[in-house]
Amino acid sequence: MLWIGLAPYLMNLAVGAAAQFLRWHFGVWHHVLYAVVVVTALATAWLAFHPALLVTLAALAAFPKARPGTLSHPALAVLGLLGYLGALFAF
């Protein structure tokens, strides 16, 4: 189940990186994908709970306050990814 939650997260991370570094414009699609990411992250936390996923959920909850183009936006993206990786590679 963790991979099902991680896949759209990585897709949205790639879209965000392309928007920032390549100056590509995705308009509303980045936001639609964000909604999918939130739903799958909640489902992942519900069905395959690991405390590290709370980091991902907290990062996703903070995104509405992090404006694109600021340091906090990509920092939250990496923090959320670390939550997924922590859940995947926990001992």
CORGI-V846272 format. One line per field, one symbol per residue. phi: phi as a letter, one per 20 degrees, with the letter a starting at -180 (. if undefined). burial: b if it has 9 or more other ideal C-beta (glycine too) atoms within 8 Angstrom, else e. A space follows every 50 residues. Layout:
phi: ???
burial: ???
//
This chain:
phi: .fffffgfffffffffffffedmfddlfffffffffffffffffffecgb gffffffffffeggeefgneffffffffffffffffffdfe
burial: ebebbbbbbbbbbebbbbbbeeeeebeeebeebbebbbebbbbbbeebeb ebbbbbbbbbebbeebeeeeebbbbbbebbbbbbbbbeeee
//
